[in-house]
């Protein structure tokens, strides 16, 4: 399995935009927290790598969503990555565009559900007066949840899959993600 250092170098080699990198750092932190939540012993590193690399090809595929994740998986295989859980999880988070590999495992559904949530949490933070993650609460996030004009591009229904797919109530899922992101606030510039 690719190491975190190798994954970070890989991400930086394929992604220049600082905010996109920060998104990947946020998803990594949330995925690690979800691995702990599920007591996935010895899997925290793997879950983190999946979160870190899930959008590695985004800058090259943003105008071709059906290609998103496919390039990353091909690059990883060229590097010798043989862990199919990693490549399958990365592929599965974009199944709505590729038509391939819908999420099936807790790892895959965790990525699918938390990807959009990290963006929503950042949006809530950026409209907060001090723009600091430390000031954000689950309640402040939920206040914005039903305002469909707020962060209108965020697919809330994708996040809400946390309840049937992961058996985590939405409020608890938000708390897990928020806590994980607050723990790396400096890396996220928030």
ZIQUIDA-V282555 format. One record per run of one state. SS is the DSSP state (A for helix, B for strand, O for the rest). FROM is the first residue (numbers start at 1). TO is the last residue. If there is no record, write none. Layout:
((SS;FROM;TO) (SS;FROM;TO))
This chain:
((O;1;3) (A;4;14) (O;15;17) (A;18;37) (O;38;43) (A;44;53) (O;54;57) (A;58;61) (O;62;64) (A;65;67) (O;68;69) (A;70;78) (O;79;83) (A;84;92) (O;93;94) (A;95;98) (O;99;105) (A;106;127) (O;128;132) (A;133;135) (O;136;137) (A;138;145) (O;146;155) (A;156;159) (O;160;160) (A;161;166) (O;167;169) (A;170;183) (O;184;184) (A;185;188) (O;189;190))
